[in-house]
Amino acid sequence: MASFASVATLPFPTCSSSDDDSDDAKPLPPLPTSEEICPPQQHQQQPQWRQLERDCNVAMKALARAGDVDQVLALFAELRTSGTPSVLCYNTLLNALVEAGHVEEAPKVFDEMCASGVRPDASSHNIFLKLRSWTTDHDDSPYKVIIRMQELGMKVDVSTYSTIVTGLCRAGKLLEAWGLLEWMQEAGCRPMVHTYTPIVQGYCREGRVKEAMDLMATMEAADCPPNVVTYNVLIRALCDAGQFNEVKQLLMESRTKGWTPSIVTYNTFMNGLCKKGKAKEALALLGVMLGKGLDPTDFTLSILLNCLCHASRISHARYLLERSTSSSRWYAGVVAYNTVMGRLCEMGHWRGVLKLLTDMIKKGVMPNTRTFNIAIRSLCIGRKCSAAKSLVCNQGFAANVVTYNTLIDWFFYHRTPSEVGRLMSDMAAGNIAVDEVTYTIFVVRLCRDGNFAKASSCFLKSLENGLSMDLLGVLINRLAYNGKITETILIFQNMRERKGFSLDNSVFDLTIERFCRAGYCHDKYIHNLNSILDAMLGKQ
């Protein structure tokens, strides 16, 4: 029986690896040891075992679709305490791990499956072909992959070919994908829609829409008509190219072509219209969707509301929110309300923000922290800072650093340092750590008020707290334009005295650039710039 090590040696192209934000960093529940696999084989033939196995497999698939791979692992481990799972259950687990980017755990499960006496099937190997296409880069011909699989006794079916075609297309090797397509036909294996679609997507990704459409015509001629997924890929490419008339033509021909546009189709079209600033057409498309019995999803509303808000069609956006109820054909949630409220806030319509906040609460839509942060910023814009602060003091929501940064900035703006001090105390009491935005607010506002020494101390404090030196540019800019040479020299002297801080070329470049902009490169003032550079070099 082939182990993963033998499969892993198969040459196979790829284009990307798992993302840094994947679940790879999370600790995984350990698989049971061989001692835990105790029930005899006859126990596994009992009807109740087979039913348990089927139920667990269904549950694992549902959890995998939800992205909860930890629960999939836990359920599989629990199943193993009652017997040896079948290849179907192992395949479900393997696919969940591969889809979640657990590239190190999947091979271990494969080898453990083989060690348990469970023979991998074609689906098992196809899953690993998918894993290899996402995690490794091989330049060898894909034909060698097929030959090696056949030598290992693996069945090469349309799923295998389709998996390799997908990997080639992800790697941008469309010519090789075409070659493999021809080879599989010569081998008597008929390509399916999911074999052709990755090539269509590869063409579209490269902006070769004409070739994509030609391939779809070839699919029809081969009695393998494109499905809604294929058309969605093409429609997205047409939208990116601004070819909206062609999209309309495709939708008009959909019935005669034997495919039915889905909510994803219309969302793709609507998103394309919105990206090109065609808010009116996007709004009209909503009516078309409703007329075809397709109810808008949260994503639909998000696309449309963002579009209307950016086009300053606030009245239309508010109308959509007003029409939404739990019993209507669409329901606007907190994200939808936040979108419109955020735009109203940007436009300075603080009363409109408060009205929407009231409306959403009446409809039973629970505001979140972002909702209240928008309301607080709106009140501050409307010079209602005390009312904004009262929202936090009443503890009606979980305030975060964004909440306090907003209030601190506006109380600084209105020159009420006592309130700023109280807000900082409240942050400390609530275990809310200041961030770089907090320090930037302090530096900018203190410099505005002429408190350059305090601004410099604030910057040095930010370095102690492990924040980046991006704030240095803000401070140096204000010191340069206000002629604060001594304060600048003191900053660099302090930085040199502190352990862990180094002045690299970027700091020198930034300082010289800011002071030259402020006019210190002229003969009359060049000695001031020289003094600063000496301090940076430790000569003072």
C-alpha positions as CSV (number, residue, x, y, z in Angstrom):
1,M,0.0,0.0,0.0
2,A,1.3,3.4,-0.9
3,S,2.2,5.7,2.0
4,F,2.1,9.5,1.8
5,A,5.9,9.5,1.4
6,S,5.5,7.7,-1.9
7,V,2.8,10.0,-3.1
8,A,4.7,13.1,-1.9
9,T,7.5,12.3,-4.4
10,L,5.2,12.7,-7.3
11,P,6.2,15.8,-9.4
12,F,3.4,18.3,-9.5
13,P,3.1,22.0,-10.3
14,T,1.6,24.5,-7.9
15,C,1.1,28.3,-7.6
16,S,0.5,29.1,-3.9
17,S,0.8,27.8,-0.4
18,S,-1.4,28.2,2.6
19,D,-2.0,31.7,3.9
20,D,-0.3,33.0,7.0
21,D,-3.7,33.7,8.4
22,S,-4.8,30.0,8.1
23,D,-5.4,27.7,11.0
24,D,-1.9,26.2,10.8
25,A,-0.8,28.0,13.9
26,K,-3.6,26.5,16.0
27,P,-2.8,23.4,18.1
28,L,-4.7,20.4,16.8
29,P,-6.2,17.6,18.9
30,P,-3.9,14.6,18.9
31,L,-5.1,11.6,16.9
32,P,-5.6,8.5,19.1
33,T,-2.7,6.1,19.5
34,S,-2.8,2.6,18.1
35,E,-3.7,1.3,21.6
36,E,-6.9,3.2,21.5
37,I,-8.1,1.4,18.4
38,C,-9.5,-1.6,20.2
39,P,-12.8,-2.9,18.9
40,P,-12.5,-6.1,16.8
41,Q,-13.4,-6.2,13.1
42,Q,-16.7,-8.0,13.6
43,H,-17.9,-5.1,15.8
44,Q,-17.5,-2.8,12.9
45,Q,-19.8,-4.9,10.7
46,Q,-22.7,-4.4,13.0
47,P,-25.5,-2.2,11.7
48,Q,-25.2,0.3,14.6
49,W,-21.5,0.8,13.8
50,R,-22.2,1.5,10.2
51,Q,-25.0,3.9,11.1
52,L,-22.7,5.7,13.6
53,E,-20.0,6.0,11.0
54,R,-22.5,7.4,8.4
55,D,-23.8,9.9,10.9
56,C,-20.3,11.0,11.9
57,N,-19.3,11.4,8.3
58,V,-22.3,13.6,7.6
59,A,-21.5,15.7,10.7
60,M,-17.8,16.0,9.8
61,K,-18.7,17.2,6.3
62,A,-21.1,19.9,7.7
63,L,-18.4,21.0,10.2
64,A,-15.8,21.1,7.4
65,R,-18.1,23.3,5.3
66,A,-18.4,25.7,8.2
67,G,-14.6,25.8,8.5
68,D,-14.5,24.3,12.0
69,V,-11.7,21.9,11.4
70,D,-10.9,21.5,15.1
71,Q,-14.4,20.0,15.6
72,V,-13.9,17.7,12.6
73,L,-10.7,16.4,14.3
74,A,-12.4,16.0,17.6
75,L,-15.4,14.1,16.1
76,F,-13.1,11.8,14.1
77,A,-11.0,11.1,17.2
78,E,-14.2,10.2,19.1
79,L,-15.3,7.9,16.3
80,R,-11.9,6.1,16.4
81,T,-12.4,5.1,20.0
82,S,-15.3,2.9,18.7
83,G,-13.5,1.3,15.8
84,T,-11.5,1.9,12.6
85,P,-13.3,4.5,10.4
86,S,-13.8,3.7,6.7
87,V,-11.9,5.3,3.8
88,L,-14.9,7.7,3.4
89,C,-14.5,9.1,6.9
90,Y,-10.7,9.4,6.4
91,N,-11.3,11.2,3.1
92,T,-13.6,13.7,4.8
93,L,-11.0,14.4,7.4
94,L,-8.2,14.7,4.8
95,N,-10.2,17.1,2.7
96,A,-11.1,19.2,5.7
97,L,-7.4,19.5,6.6
98,V,-6.3,20.3,3.1
99,E,-9.1,22.9,2.6
100,A,-8.2,24.5,6.0
101,G,-4.5,24.7,5.0
102,H,-3.2,22.1,7.6
103,V,-0.5,21.0,5.2
104,E,1.5,19.3,8.0
105,E,-1.3,17.4,9.6
106,A,-2.8,15.9,6.4
107,P,0.1,13.7,5.6
108,K,0.2,12.3,9.1
109,V,-3.5,11.3,8.8
110,F,-2.8,9.7,5.4
111,D,0.0,7.6,6.9
112,E,-2.1,6.7,10.0
113,M,-4.9,5.6,7.7
114,C,-2.5,3.2,5.8
115,A,-1.1,1.9,9.1
116,S,-4.6,1.2,10.3
117,G,-5.2,-1.1,7.3
118,V,-7.5,1.3,5.5
119,R,-6.7,1.3,1.8
120,P,-6.7,4.7,0.2
121,D,-8.9,5.1,-2.8
122,A,-8.8,7.4,-5.8
123,S,-10.5,10.1,-3.8
124,S,-7.8,9.9,-1.2
125,H,-5.0,10.4,-3.7
126,N,-6.9,13.1,-5.5
127,I,-7.2,15.0,-2.2
128,F,-3.4,14.8,-1.9
129,L,-2.9,15.9,-5.5
130,K,-4.9,19.0,-4.5
131,L,-2.7,19.4,-1.4
132,R,0.4,19.3,-3.6
133,S,-1.0,21.7,-6.1
134,W,-1.4,24.3,-3.3
135,T,1.8,23.7,-1.3
136,T,4.7,22.7,-3.6
137,D,6.3,23.9,-6.8
138,H,7.3,21.2,-9.3
139,D,8.4,21.9,-12.8
140,D,8.2,18.3,-14.1
141,S,5.6,17.3,-16.7
142,P,2.2,16.4,-15.3
143,Y,2.2,13.3,-17.5
144,K,4.8,11.9,-15.1
145,V,2.3,12.3,-12.3
146,I,-0.3,10.2,-14.2
147,I,2.2,7.5,-15.1
148,R,3.6,7.3,-11.5
149,M,0.1,7.0,-10.1
150,Q,-0.7,4.1,-12.5
151,E,2.5,2.4,-11.5
152,L,1.4,2.6,-7.9
153,G,-1.9,1.0,-8.8
154,M,-4.0,4.1,-8.4
155,K,-7.1,4.6,-10.5
156,V,-6.8,7.7,-12.7
157,D,-10.2,9.0,-13.3
158,V,-11.8,12.4,-14.4
159,S,-11.4,13.7,-10.8
160,T,-7.7,13.0,-10.9
161,Y,-7.2,14.8,-14.3
162,S,-9.4,17.7,-13.2
163,T,-7.4,18.1,-10.0
164,I,-4.1,18.3,-12.0
165,V,-5.7,20.7,-14.5
166,T,-6.8,22.9,-11.7
167,G,-3.2,22.9,-10.2
168,L,-1.7,23.7,-13.6
169,C,-4.2,26.6,-14.1
170,R,-3.4,28.0,-10.7
171,A,0.3,28.0,-11.6
172,G,-0.6,29.8,-14.8
173,K,0.4,26.9,-17.0
174,L,-2.5,27.0,-19.4
175,L,-0.7,25.3,-22.3
176,E,0.2,22.3,-20.1
177,A,-3.4,22.2,-18.9
178,W,-4.6,22.1,-22.5
179,G,-2.1,19.3,-23.3
180,L,-3.3,17.3,-20.3
181,L,-6.9,17.8,-21.5
182,E,-6.0,16.3,-24.9
183,W,-4.1,13.4,-23.3
184,M,-7.0,12.5,-21.1
185,Q,-9.3,12.4,-24.1
186,E,-6.9,10.1,-25.9
187,A,-6.9,7.9,-22.9
188,G,-10.7,7.6,-23.2
189,C,-11.5,9.8,-20.2
190,R,-14.1,12.4,-21.1
191,P,-13.6,15.8,-19.6
192,M,-16.4,17.2,-17.4
193,V,-17.5,20.8,-16.8
194,H,-15.2,21.0,-13.7
195,T,-12.3,20.0,-15.9
196,Y,-12.8,22.9,-18.3
197,T,-13.8,25.6,-15.8
198,P,-10.3,26.1,-14.3
199,I,-9.0,26.7,-17.8
200,V,-11.8,29.3,-18.4
201,Q,-10.8,30.9,-15.1
202,G,-7.1,30.9,-16.0
203,Y,-7.9,32.7,-19.3
204,C,-10.1,35.2,-17.4
205,R,-7.5,35.8,-14.8
206,E,-5.0,36.8,-17.5
207,G,-7.6,39.1,-19.2
208,R,-8.0,36.7,-22.2
209,V,-11.8,36.9,-22.2
210,K,-12.0,36.1,-25.9
211,E,-10.1,32.8,-25.4
212,A,-12.3,32.0,-22.5
213,M,-15.5,32.5,-24.5
214,D,-14.0,30.4,-27.4
215,L,-13.4,27.6,-24.9
216,M,-16.9,27.7,-23.7
217,A,-18.1,27.4,-27.3
218,T,-15.9,24.3,-27.6
219,M,-17.5,22.9,-24.4
220,E,-20.9,23.3,-26.0
221,A,-19.7,21.6,-29.2
222,A,-18.4,18.7,-27.2
223,D,-21.7,18.2,-25.5
224,C,-20.4,19.5,-22.2
225,P,-22.1,22.8,-21.8
226,P,-20.8,25.4,-19.3
227,N,-22.7,25.5,-16.0
228,V,-23.6,28.5,-13.8
229,V,-20.1,28.3,-12.1
230,T,-18.4,28.7,-15.5
231,Y,-20.6,31.6,-16.5
232,N,-20.0,33.3,-13.2
233,V,-16.3,33.2,-13.8
234,L,-16.8,34.7,-17.3
235,I,-19.2,37.4,-16.0
236,R,-16.7,38.5,-13.4
237,A,-14.0,38.9,-16.1
238,L,-16.5,40.8,-18.4
239,C,-17.4,43.1,-15.5
240,D,-13.7,43.8,-14.7
241,A,-13.3,44.7,-18.4
242,G,-16.4,47.0,-18.2
243,Q,-18.2,44.9,-20.9
244,F,-21.6,45.1,-19.2
245,N,-23.6,44.8,-22.5
246,E,-22.0,41.4,-23.0
247,V,-23.0,40.4,-19.5
248,K,-26.6,41.4,-20.2
249,Q,-26.5,39.4,-23.4
250,L,-25.3,36.3,-21.5
251,L,-28.2,36.7,-19.0
252,M,-30.7,37.1,-21.8
253,E,-29.5,33.9,-23.5
254,S,-29.3,31.9,-20.3
255,R,-32.6,30.1,-20.8
256,T,-31.8,28.9,-24.3
257,K,-28.2,28.0,-23.2
258,G,-29.6,25.7,-20.5
259,W,-28.3,27.5,-17.4
260,T,-30.0,29.5,-14.7
261,P,-28.3,32.6,-13.2
262,S,-27.9,32.3,-9.4
263,I,-27.7,34.9,-6.6
264,V,-23.9,34.7,-7.1
265,T,-24.3,35.6,-10.7
266,Y,-26.3,38.7,-9.9
267,N,-24.0,39.6,-7.0
268,T,-21.1,39.4,-9.3
269,F,-22.8,41.6,-11.9
270,M,-23.9,44.1,-9.3
271,N,-20.5,44.3,-7.8
272,G,-19.0,44.9,-11.2
273,L,-21.5,47.7,-11.9
274,C,-20.7,49.3,-8.5
275,K,-17.0,49.2,-9.0
276,K,-17.5,51.3,-12.2
277,G,-19.7,53.8,-10.3
278,K,-23.0,52.6,-12.0
279,A,-25.2,52.9,-8.9
280,K,-28.4,53.4,-10.8
281,E,-27.9,50.3,-12.9
282,A,-27.0,48.3,-9.8
283,L,-30.1,49.4,-8.0
284,A,-32.2,48.4,-11.1
285,L,-30.6,45.0,-11.0
286,L,-32.0,44.5,-7.5
287,G,-35.5,44.7,-9.1
288,V,-34.6,42.2,-11.7
289,M,-33.4,39.7,-9.0
290,L,-36.6,40.1,-7.0
291,G,-38.6,39.6,-10.2
292,K,-36.9,36.3,-10.8
293,G,-37.6,35.1,-7.2
294,L,-34.0,35.6,-5.9
295,D,-33.9,37.1,-2.5
296,P,-30.9,39.4,-1.7
297,T,-28.3,38.0,0.7
298,D,-26.3,40.0,3.2
299,F,-23.6,40.2,0.6
300,T,-26.0,41.7,-2.0
301,L,-27.1,44.4,0.4
302,S,-23.5,45.1,1.4
303,I,-22.5,45.6,-2.3
304,L,-25.5,47.8,-3.0
305,L,-25.4,49.9,0.1
306,N,-21.7,50.6,-0.2
307,C,-22.3,51.6,-3.9
308,L,-25.2,53.9,-3.0
309,C,-23.3,55.5,-0.2
310,H,-20.2,56.2,-2.2
311,A,-22.4,57.6,-4.9
312,S,-24.0,59.9,-2.3
313,R,-27.4,58.3,-2.9
314,I,-28.1,58.2,0.8
315,S,-31.8,58.5,0.3
316,H,-31.9,55.3,-1.7
317,A,-29.7,53.5,0.9
318,R,-32.0,54.6,3.7
319,Y,-35.1,53.5,1.7
320,L,-33.6,50.0,1.4
321,L,-33.0,49.9,5.2
322,E,-36.5,51.1,5.9
323,R,-38.1,48.4,3.6
324,S,-36.1,45.6,5.3
325,T,-37.9,43.7,8.0
326,S,-37.7,40.2,9.4
327,S,-40.7,39.3,7.3
328,S,-39.6,41.0,4.0
329,R,-37.6,39.4,1.2
330,W,-34.4,40.8,2.6
331,Y,-33.3,41.6,6.1
332,A,-30.7,44.3,6.8
333,G,-28.5,43.4,9.7
334,V,-26.0,45.4,11.7
335,V,-23.4,45.4,9.0
336,A,-25.9,47.1,6.6
337,Y,-26.8,49.7,9.1
338,N,-23.2,50.4,9.9
339,T,-22.4,50.9,6.2
340,V,-25.1,53.7,5.8
341,M,-24.4,55.2,9.3
342,G,-20.7,55.4,8.5
343,R,-21.3,57.3,5.3
344,L,-23.7,59.7,7.0
345,C,-21.0,60.3,9.6
346,E,-18.5,61.1,6.9
347,M,-20.9,63.6,5.5
348,G,-21.5,65.2,8.9
349,H,-25.1,64.2,9.2
350,W,-25.0,63.2,12.9
351,R,-28.8,63.5,13.4
352,G,-29.3,61.0,10.5
353,V,-26.9,58.6,12.3
354,L,-28.8,58.8,15.5
355,K,-32.1,58.2,13.7
356,L,-30.8,55.1,12.1
357,L,-29.5,53.9,15.4
358,T,-32.9,54.3,16.9
359,D,-34.6,52.6,13.9
360,M,-32.4,49.6,14.1
361,I,-33.0,49.1,17.8
362,K,-36.7,49.3,17.2
363,K,-36.4,46.6,14.5
364,G,-34.6,44.3,16.9
365,V,-31.2,44.7,15.1
366,M,-28.6,44.7,17.9
367,P,-25.9,47.4,17.5
368,N,-22.3,46.3,17.9
369,T,-19.2,48.2,19.0
370,R,-18.6,49.6,15.5
371,T,-22.2,50.9,15.5
372,F,-21.6,52.8,18.7
373,N,-18.2,54.0,17.6
374,I,-19.9,55.6,14.5
375,A,-22.5,57.2,16.7
376,I,-19.9,58.5,19.1
377,R,-17.9,60.0,16.2
378,S,-21.0,61.6,14.8
379,L,-21.9,63.2,18.1
380,C,-18.4,64.6,18.4
381,I,-18.7,66.0,14.9
382,G,-22.0,67.6,16.0
383,R,-20.1,69.1,19.0
384,K,-21.9,66.8,21.4
385,C,-18.8,65.4,23.0
386,S,-20.4,65.1,26.5
387,A,-23.3,63.1,25.0
388,A,-20.8,60.9,23.2
389,K,-18.8,60.3,26.4
390,S,-22.0,59.4,28.3
391,L,-22.6,56.5,25.9
392,V,-19.3,55.0,27.1
393,C,-19.9,55.9,30.8
394,N,-23.3,54.2,30.7
395,Q,-21.5,51.0,29.7
396,G,-24.2,50.2,27.1
397,F,-21.6,48.5,24.9
398,A,-18.1,47.1,24.9
399,A,-15.9,50.1,24.3
400,N,-12.5,49.5,22.6
401,V,-9.4,51.5,21.8
402,V,-11.2,53.1,18.7
403,T,-13.9,54.4,21.0
404,Y,-11.4,56.1,23.3
405,N,-9.2,57.4,20.5
406,T,-12.2,59.1,19.0
407,L,-13.1,60.8,22.2
408,I,-9.5,61.7,23.1
409,D,-9.0,63.3,19.7
410,W,-12.1,65.4,20.0
411,F,-11.6,66.5,23.6
412,F,-8.0,67.5,22.6
413,Y,-9.6,69.4,19.7
414,H,-11.8,71.3,22.1
415,R,-8.8,71.9,24.4
416,T,-10.2,70.1,27.5
417,P,-7.1,68.2,28.8
418,S,-8.8,67.3,32.0
419,E,-11.3,65.1,30.1
420,V,-8.4,63.6,28.1
421,G,-6.8,62.6,31.4
422,R,-10.0,61.0,32.7
423,L,-10.4,59.1,29.5
424,M,-6.9,57.7,29.8
425,S,-7.6,56.6,33.4
426,D,-10.8,54.9,32.2
427,M,-8.8,53.1,29.5
428,A,-6.3,51.8,32.1
429,A,-9.2,50.8,34.4
430,G,-10.8,48.8,31.6
431,N,-7.5,47.2,30.6
432,I,-7.7,48.8,27.2
433,A,-4.2,49.3,25.8
434,V,-3.3,52.4,23.9
435,D,-2.1,51.9,20.3
436,E,-0.2,53.8,17.7
437,V,-3.2,55.9,16.8
438,T,-3.5,57.0,20.4
439,Y,0.1,58.2,20.5
440,T,-0.3,59.9,17.1
441,I,-3.3,61.9,18.4
442,F,-1.2,63.0,21.5
443,V,1.8,64.0,19.4
444,V,-0.2,65.9,16.8
445,R,-2.4,67.7,19.3
446,L,0.4,68.5,21.7
447,C,2.5,69.9,18.9
448,R,-0.5,72.0,17.7
449,D,-0.7,73.5,21.2
450,G,3.1,74.2,21.3
451,N,3.9,71.4,23.9
452,F,6.8,70.0,21.9
453,A,8.6,68.6,25.0
454,K,5.5,66.6,26.0
455,A,5.0,65.5,22.4
456,S,8.6,64.2,22.3
457,S,8.2,62.4,25.6
458,C,5.0,60.8,24.3
459,F,6.9,59.5,21.2
460,L,9.7,58.0,23.3
461,K,7.1,56.4,25.5
462,S,5.5,54.8,22.4
463,L,8.9,53.2,21.6
464,E,9.1,51.7,25.1
465,N,5.7,50.1,24.6
466,G,7.0,48.3,21.6
467,L,5.3,50.4,18.9
468,S,6.9,51.1,15.5
469,M,8.9,54.2,14.7
470,D,6.3,55.4,12.1
471,L,5.3,58.1,14.5
472,L,8.8,59.7,14.2
473,G,7.9,61.1,10.8
474,V,4.9,62.9,12.2
475,L,6.9,64.4,15.1
476,I,10.0,65.3,13.0
477,N,7.7,67.1,10.5
478,R,6.2,69.3,13.1
479,L,9.5,70.0,14.9
480,A,11.1,71.0,11.6
481,Y,8.4,73.4,10.5
482,N,8.4,75.0,14.0
483,G,12.2,75.4,14.1
484,K,12.6,73.2,17.1
485,I,16.2,72.2,16.7
486,T,17.1,71.6,20.3
487,E,14.0,69.4,20.9
488,T,15.0,67.3,17.8
489,I,18.6,66.9,19.0
490,L,17.3,65.8,22.4
491,I,15.0,63.1,20.8
492,F,17.9,61.5,19.0
493,Q,20.2,61.7,22.1
494,N,17.5,60.0,24.1
495,M,17.0,57.3,21.4
496,R,20.7,56.6,21.3
497,E,20.8,56.2,25.1
498,R,17.9,53.7,25.2
499,K,18.7,50.0,24.6
500,G,17.1,48.3,21.7
501,F,16.7,51.4,19.5
502,S,18.9,51.9,16.4
503,L,18.9,54.7,13.9
504,D,19.1,53.2,10.5
505,N,19.3,54.8,7.0
506,S,15.6,55.3,6.8
507,V,15.6,57.5,9.9
508,F,18.5,59.6,8.5
509,D,16.7,59.9,5.1
510,L,13.4,60.9,6.8
511,T,15.1,63.5,9.0
512,I,17.1,65.1,6.2
513,E,14.1,65.1,3.9
514,R,11.7,66.8,6.4
515,F,14.2,69.5,7.5
516,C,15.1,70.2,3.8
517,R,11.4,70.7,3.1
518,A,11.3,73.2,5.9
519,G,14.2,75.2,4.4
520,Y,17.2,74.0,6.4
521,C,19.3,73.0,3.4
522,H,20.1,76.6,2.6
523,D,23.5,78.0,3.5
524,K,22.0,80.1,6.2
525,Y,20.5,77.2,8.2
526,I,22.6,74.2,7.1
527,H,24.6,74.3,10.4
528,N,21.3,73.4,12.3
529,L,20.9,70.3,10.1
530,N,24.5,69.4,10.8
531,S,23.9,69.6,14.5
532,I,21.0,67.3,14.2
533,L,23.0,64.8,12.2
534,D,25.8,64.9,14.7
535,A,23.4,64.1,17.5
536,M,22.1,61.2,15.4
537,L,25.7,59.9,14.9
538,G,26.4,60.3,18.6
539,K,28.9,63.2,18.1
540,Q,27.0,65.4,20.6
